[in-house]
Every structure is written in structure tokens, then in C-alpha cells.
Amino acid sequence: MRPAVVLRYSGIVLLFDAAFLSISAMISAFYSDSALLPLIYSAVIASLFGVFPLIFVPPAKDISNKEGFFVLICSWLLSCLAGSMPYVLWGGEFTLTNAWFESVSGFTTTGSSIIRNIEALPLGLLFWRSATHWIGGVGIIIFALSVLPSMGRTGMVLYRTEMSSLAMENFRYRTREALKILVIVYTGLTLAEIIGLLVCGMNWYDAVTHSFATIATGGFSPKNTSIVHYQSVSVEMVILVFMVLSGLHFGLLFSTIRGNVAGLWRSSIVRYYLLALAIGVMITTFSIHGHSFTSWTEAIRFAAFQVVSLGTSTGFATTDTGLWPPLAKLVMVFFTLQCACAGSTSGGIKVDRIVIFWKELLRTINKIRHPQAVIATKIDGAVIDADALEAGVLYIALYLGVVFLSSVILTALGVDILTAFSGSAATMGNVGPGFGMVSSMSNFSQIPDIGKWILTFTMLLGRLEIFGLILFVTAKSWR
Amino acid sequence: MHMGIRKKILSGFLILAMMLFLAGAWSIYELKTVGSSVQRLLDDNYKSINAANSMTEALEREDSAVLLLLSGHWKQGREIIESGDRSFQEAFHIAENNVTIPGEKTYIGEIQKAYGAYKDLWIRPIVGTSREKNLEWYFQEAHESFLNVKLAVNRLRALNAQVMYETATQVQDRAHRAVIPGVVAILSALVFTIMFNYFVNHYMVSPIINMTKSVQGFLKTNEPFQLKVETKDELQSLAYAIEDLVAQSGKRQVSQ
């Protein structure tokens, strides 16, 4: 492990952050708002820290998988730190805790906020807030497409689609290839959504910031009432379509764009993902019809948006789901835990693990029925080995354990149980809004400071797939 | 990026200096803004609030004087009411010449109108007329009119107090902004110094120590000089030069 190499390549990410901070500063200058100096100063500090290792550390000819893994984790943590700087420097309601919370929530594409009056913030700072989602999304895709496949067979199973051949290559080649795919799909989707929203009548600023938040499945909106502000069915439809697309494996999307459309439908993971969303929308529609909405059209419209929003871990809102009946809330909680496909910017347990879990459950039942039979668990014809199955089930158990533990701590801090559980699940799944005090039309400002630190930790745990963060904090892995 | 040792070290110090200079410049700018905001706060709002307080005090004296006149004390009542009127006019003049907030002029106009109506009531004789000891007249006209002026003055005070509070909040925010860049710069400089020290150690001091060890090893046991310097700078040139020197020295020893 060469710390200097980790510093050099993490520094490049800081330069990427500095570039976006500079763009935000330009926007701030254009609107003559009060965030100009904080953004410029943050950009300068981030670029100085980014450039210095480039001066001292010569480029490495080869980077090991472990170094690559550490580069990504360090980049994430450094980005979160650099990202909180403009908030702290700007002041207002941004204490150190609040700034860190907002920054981590942005980079992990969670979308939970502590801001009470979003529209009172300067536009330059709000642009940076949305940009953190987009940058974080890039990081997630690199993490999913180039780092996780290198973590042995367990990682391979989850991220295998179209990426398995890449996993055989060295880190640098893999990152280059992943970046190529990312640039095409991620930027393409973002541009397509910007155009779609502009056609629907949104202004440039709102279209760009909402597209950043949608493609990264983040959920930060520059409006206090999120998507409700626009009262536009066409805007909701455009965002809904792009939320569904962003929940798919980016490698799979890439191969679909290249013409392999059949591959998309052949994937049982994709079929389950779309079917689960459809069933979720159906149950929610029946539940809220007659309770929150009198017409079927309205019930379908709001149910579809909210289910997809939580089911892809985006977190945009078109209504206050906190006022919905218990069954609809339960469906929301299910999607908050499950979320979308591995290899996307989505968080949560992920559809792939849920499919593995169900298949393993069925295999165990069959095994009880036929003790002598040799039954293998298969996904799309490929046999899943015992290690991968064990890791998948262990991950789900650990995931729920962390949510439970976080809920217990928050409750001990005086937060009510509904807020504590839904807030923990929403931050762990990088979804954003929960229920109770942190519902879709509210925010996390009322959570005590210690609670906010715990929730940022769960955001990072969820984003780095638990094992990633455990590996990072284990001193042994540094050797 | 191939840089010599001198430039590398210089870049480190320049970065440190830049961090501190920027933070210092920003803090000075913010502190200057705090100073001018405080001055504005005193000039614009505090003066008007003070004037409103004086107007209220003068009005209350005038109200007491009206009661004295009602009870037949002409001399005392007249003295107090005239001195109250003078105080009111002085304070009103200050407020009138200190219109700094949007909407403040309207409130000044309202005070002027309401006070004119009130003064019309007490400027005419009270003692020795039908209004003497007439409490009904007092409560229905004089006191009502007095309350109208007081309300208009209160509105002016509330407007200025509101803006004063907002400006004070902004000043507090500015003060925060003046301190935070300094704190961020100190922390950044601290982290940067640790990183700088690590790089100097790793890429400069360690190769020199290793070179010394290798040369000593060659001198003691004649073991071959083998040292790889990662950086393409003077240290690499030095390593190559020592390598050549050692090789030539070895050849000479063989030929002797």
C-alpha cells in the first residue's frame, strides 16, 4: 500500500470537485449572490490540495486493486469534507454538523436535508448542492463498475452484468473503461433529461439541478416543496422515466444503447425490478384512492411518482406521503429498504440481493422437501456459489442490523420511533425522506446533532456497501 | 509534471502562503463590512427608534397636560403642553430627516397627519370653555386622537426595530464569515504541513539517507550501488552520478 499514490489519485478527484465549485462560483457571480466568496475560497483550497500531490508524487505505472479501493474511499471522504466547506463558510443555518450532513447527503446521493428554507439560499450554493449529487453519482458508478468487481467472487456476482470481463483487467484499465461507459451513459442521460425538462417549460437552472439530482438518484431540489412546486404532470413524467432508467445497471444500459435491447429484458433482475415497481404502484394506488385522492387518475399519478422516487432511492416528492394510510406507508418503507439494481446510482439493499435472497429461500425449502437432491441457485442460468449467497444474505442481515441499531440510538436521543426508524432506513438506503418529523415535506433539522452524525455515518455505510467501509477502517487492510 | 527540488519546495511554501493570504484578505474584507454595517445600524435605525421614543414621551406629557387643562390648571397645563410640543417637533424633525427604509416615509406622513389632528384639539382654549371638566370630550376626542398619534409612532418604531434586528443578524453572520475563513485556513494549513512534511521525507530525505547507506555499503563491503529514485529531479541525477562514480571507481579497483 502506497499512501502517496492514494493521495495523488484522490487529489485528482479534489480537482474535479474544484472544477464544479468554480462553476458554482460563476453562477453565484452571475446572480450576484452572497455565496461567491465561500465558493471561490473552497475551490482554491480544494485545487491546492489536489494539485500539490501531483507536483510531488510521480504517476504510478500500476495501481493494485487495494490501492484503487482506497483511492475511491479517500476520494469520497475528502469530497465530503471539501463539499462541506462552502456551507460552513457561508454560515446561516450551516453549523459544522449541518454542513457535514448536507455534504455527505449530497455526495452519497441521499438527498436528506437540514435546510428549513431552501429557496432563501443563494443560487450558487444551491447549484453546488445539486452538483454534489452528480459528482457523487460518478463516484458510485466507478465504485460499482471498477472497484467492487475486484473484491473477489462475492463482488463479481452482484456486479457481473456486462462488467465481468472488465473485472479481470487491472485497475487502471478497468477504471478507464468504466469511465468511458460512465461518460456516455451518465452524461447522455443527464443531457436527455435537461432537454426533456426544458421542453416541459422548466428554466435552465431548475432543469440542470433537477437532472443532476435525478440521474444520481439524489433528490435535492432547489425548491422548498420539491416537485410539487411545478404542479406539472409533464415534468413529473419526465422525472419519473429518468428515475426508472437511473435505477438500472449502467453497464446494462450501455449495452442496450449499443443495440442489445433483448439483454435488458432477459435479465431476471430487471424484470423483478420493474415488476416490483408496478405492483408497488398498484397497491399504493388502491390504498390512497378514496383516502388521500378522490380520482383514480390522481391516485395513480401520485402513487407512481412516490413509489418510483423511493424505489430508486431518489427521494423527490409530489405530495406529503406522511399523510397517507398505513398500507401505502408500508409499501414506501419496503421500497426504502429494497431500492433499485446494483451497478446503478441507487442505494438500499438492492434488487439483486433481494432476488438472491428469494432464490436461496426457495432452494432451502426444496432442499427440506428433497434432502438428497443437489439443487443449485441460479440467476439467468448462472450458478451462484455458496460464498456469494452467504455474503448476500449476510449483507441483508447486517443492513437491517445497522438500521435497527441506528433507530435505537436515535430513539434514545429523544426522537420518536417512526422518525427514528424511517430516518435511519432512508439514510442507510440513501433515499432521503422518511416519515414523521422527516417526511417528504419536512427535513432533518430537528434531529439532535449527535443523531445527525449517526445518520451521516449510516449514509456512508449504505453508500460504501457496509463491507467497503469496514475494510477501510480496519487497520489490517492498510498493510 | 517534472519539477526540480527547489521548485517543489517553493510550491509547497507558496501554497501555504496563498491559503493564509486568501483567508486573511477575506477576513479583513468581512470585518470592514461588519464595521460599516454597524455604523449603518446606528445611523439609520437607532436614530429613528430614539426619535420615536422621544415622540412617545412628549405625547404622554401632552396627554397629562390636557388632563391638567381639563381640571382647570391653565398655567401648569399650558407650560407642560408647550414643552411637550417642542420635544415632539424636535424628535419628529430627526425622524423626518432620517428616512432610510422603504415605507418609512409613509409612516412619517401618518404621524404628521395624526399629530396635526391631535394638536388641533388642544391648541384651542379648554379652561373656561364647555370642555373644562368634560371627561366625555376627553375620552371620545382628545384621548382617542392621542392614541392615534401614539399608534403611528409605534409603527415607525416597529419598522425600524425590525430592520435593526435583520441588520444585526446580518452583522452576526458577517462576523461568523470573518472568523470561519481563518479557522479553515489554519486547519487546512495544518493538514497541508503534515502532507508537505510527508512528501519531503518520502521523496527527498529518504532517498538521501538510502544513497548515503548505499555509498557506505560500497565503501565497506564493495557491494554494488543500487538505488532507484522515483522522482525525476536533482536527486535522480545525483543517484545516477553516484552510480557512475561507483562504477568507475569499481573499474579502477579492478584495473589496479
Interface residues (C-beta under 8 A of the other chain):
Chain A: P3 A4 L7 L37 P38 Y41 V44 I45 L48 F49 V51 F52 P53 L54 I55 F56 V57 P58 M85 V88 L89 W90 G91 G92
Chain B: M1 M3 K8 S11 G12 I15 M18 M19 L22 A23 W26 Y29 D173 H176 R177 I180 P181 V184 S188 V191 F192 M195 F196 Y198 F199 H202 Y203 E230 T231 K232
